[in-house]
Amino acid sequence: MKKNKYLASLILSAALTASFLTGCTASPAAKETTAQETTAQETAAAADVSLDDILSTIKEAYKDNYMPDSPIDSQVLNDVMGISPELCESYVAEMPMISTFVETFIGVKAKEGKGADVEKALTEYREYLLNDTMQYPMNVSKIQASQVIRHGDYVFFVMLGGPDDDAMEKGDEAALKSAEENNQIAVDIINGFF
């Protein structure tokens, strides 16, 4: 009898020790909740981002080197860039009126959960420009340096700030490097909002 009591108390002690140890680590469900809360906080912060503020900050950074001067309407956004109205909550988009230039800025706040669809459409548009269009030599490096950036349901196509004149004279590699550096100005501004 005494042996059974001792064995029972030993089992109870082991069970209590195990419960204390498992209490110190988060369960998979708790980890999931924490990740969901973090995502919700990031989404809430992103909900405060203004596309107009991003665009005006970019224009201010580029000054006279910001070439897009005409808004892109929803029909062009749908027909050319592949972004249907069903995907968009709001957007700002501009390109040059003169077709000699290609500089373009598109910022889209996708409808909830549609960010990946908008990113896919803008990536396909970028690939179309790279592979299937004839371009003036001065625009090739601008297109190659373009980027699609996504922050949740906010997606951007950035093709701004072409190569400097000095870089153009040094050849294709220098022109591309210069165009990438100049395009990165807008990318950094966008990333700074998120």
N, C-alpha and C positions, 0 to 999 in steps of 0.2 A: 504494500500500500504506500509506504513511504517512498519507494522507488518510483511509483506511478506519479505521485505528487511532484517529485523532483523532475521527472521527465516532462510533465505537463508545464511546470514553471519554466523549464528550459525552452520548450517550444514557444510558449507565450513570449518570453524574452526575445527570442529570435524573430518572431513575427513583429513585435514592437520595433525592434532595431531596423528591420527591413522597411517598415512603414515610415520611420523617420528618414531613412536614406532616400527612399523614393519621393518623399515630400520635398526634397531639396532640388530636384530637377523638374523642369517643365514637361508636362505631358505633351504628346504630339498635338493634341487638340489645343492646348494652351499656346504652343508655339505658333500654330496656325492662326489663332486669334490675334496674337501679337503682330504677325506679318500682315494680317488683314487690317489691323488698326493703323500700322505704319503706312500701308497703301492708301487707306482712307485719309490719313493726314496729308500725304503727298498729293492726293487728288484734290483735297480741299484747298491746299496751297495753290495748286495749278489752276483751280477754278477762278482764282483772283487775277490771273494773268490776262492782260489786255493786249490783243493783237495790234491795236492801234498804237499803244505805247511802245511795243517792240519795233514796229515799223518806223515810228518817228525817231526813236533812238538810233536806228540804223541809218536813216537819212541824215541825221545830225553828224554821225561818225564819218560818213562818206562825203558830205557836203556836195560840191559840184561834180564829184565823181559818181554820184548816184544817178544812173542813166534811165531807169524805168520812169516814164512820165505819163502812162495811160493805165487806168484801171482795167483789169480783166473781168469781163462780165461772167455771170453764171453759165451762160450758154457755151462760151469758150472754155471755161473751166471744166464743163462736162464733156464737150465734144473733143477737145484737144488734149486736156490733161487727164481725162477719165474720172473726174471727181463729180459724181452725181449729187443733186440736191439732197437725196436721201442720206448721204454720208455726212453732210455739213450742218453744223449748228451755226457757225459764222466763219467768215474768211476775210482776209485782205490780200489782194494780189495785184501786181503791177508789172508791166513790161514796156519797152520803148515803142513809141508810135512808128518810128522809122525802122524798117526791117533790117537795115544794115547792122543794127545792134541787137544783141541777144540777152543782155542783162535782164534778169527776171527775179522777182521776189514773190513767193506764195506762202502765206501762213494760214493754216486751217485749224479751227477748233472743231474736231469731228464730233458727231453725236456720240453719246456714251457707248464705249465698247467698239467704236468703228475706226479707231486710230490706226490699227493694222491695215485696214482696207484702204485708207487714204495713203498710208505709207507705200503700199504696194502700187497704187495708181501713180504716185509721183515718181517712184523708182522706175516703173515702166516708161513713164514720160522721159525721164533722164536717159534711159537706155535707148529710147527712140532717137533722141537728139544726138547721142553719141554714135549710133550705128547706122541710122537710116536717113540722115538728112545731109544735104550738101551745104557747106558753110564757107563763108569768107575765111581766109587763112587767119585773120586777126581774131576770129571768134572761136577757133578750135580749142585753144587753151582755156578759154572761159568755160566752155561746156565741159571739158575734162575736169576742171577744178570744181564744178558744181557739186552740191551735196544735198542729200535728203536727211533731215534731222527729225527725230520723233521724241517727244516727252509725253508719254501716256496718250491722251486723245488730241494732243497738239502736234501737228506735223508741218514741216517747213521744207520748201524747195528754195535753195539759195544759189543763185548764179549772178554774183555781183563782183565788182572790182576786178576788171581784167588786168592783164600784165602791164607793167610799166614799159614805157617806150625803150628804155635802155635794155631791158630784158628781151624785148621783141627782137632787137638788133643782134642779140647774142645767140639766137636760135631757139628751137622748139623746147628743149629741156629747160632753159632759163626762163622762157615765157611761161611754161607750165608752173614752175616753182613760184614765180612772181604772182601768177593768177591765183594759185592756191593760198599764198600768204594774204593777198588782198581779199579773197573770198572769206577767209577765216575770221576777218574782222566781224562780219555779220554773224557767223556761227558762234563766236565767243559771246556776242551780245545776246543772242537767243538763249544760249546755255546759262547765261547769267540771270535770266528771269526765272529759272526753274531750280 
